[in-house]
Amino acid sequence: MAYGNMLRQIRVEKEMTLRELSTRTDIDNAYLSRVERETIKPPQDDELLDAINIALELDTKQSQKMKDQASIDNKKFPTDIAEQIHKVDGFPMFLRTVSNKKLTNEKLQELIKFINERY
């Protein structure tokens, strides 16, 4: 599910109007509307993403999922991941290996679960 769709779904579940979200975040109402309708890409700036996540009162896991989806929609690595690529020598090879295996989403979730349980 794309970021804009996720944003709208969460906002509606929280019974928050777009105008209220705009007021809470100090982000232009029209901009947020275009993001939700996916006529523009989601914000890339962590401060904007954080402002939205805080206004929506998302927990850490939900917040990270929203940030990750914004990065995916922008065809970028999340900032925290990009920083790790430079710090850990084997990280690019790990990503390349996973990519070359052409894992299904189900298999990728199994790998994530395995790593989380094991390390």
Secondary structure by P-SEA (a helix, b strand, c coil): ccaaaaaaaaaaaacccaaaaaaaacccaaaaaaaaaccccccccaaaaaaaaaaacccaaaaaaaaaaaaaaaccccaaaaaaaacccaaaaaaaaaaaacccaaaaaaaaaaaaacc
